[in-house]
């Protein structure tokens, strides 16, 4: 028999899997991610990384990891997925 907490967790996992299916790959870069860095798509459309701040040590020092030249479209959220590729997902607008 499942408890209320277990059912809630199961529902949460299903919705997370659905969210992953909504994303589409834009460019295959194959960047290998190292822990302690934040990976993102910079203004030029390239994959960049920045050291994350932890405690007293400050972050910063952005560096380009892969040149891809992705052009952004309005209404889409661009991110680096778990495979190290550039992906995008439709932004939710107007929900209540």
Secondary structure, 3 states (H helix, E strand, C coil): CCCHHHHHHHHHHHHHHHHHHCCEEEECCCCCCCCCEEEEECCCCCEEEEECCECCECCEEEEEEECCCCCCCCCEEEEECCCCCEEEEECCCCCC
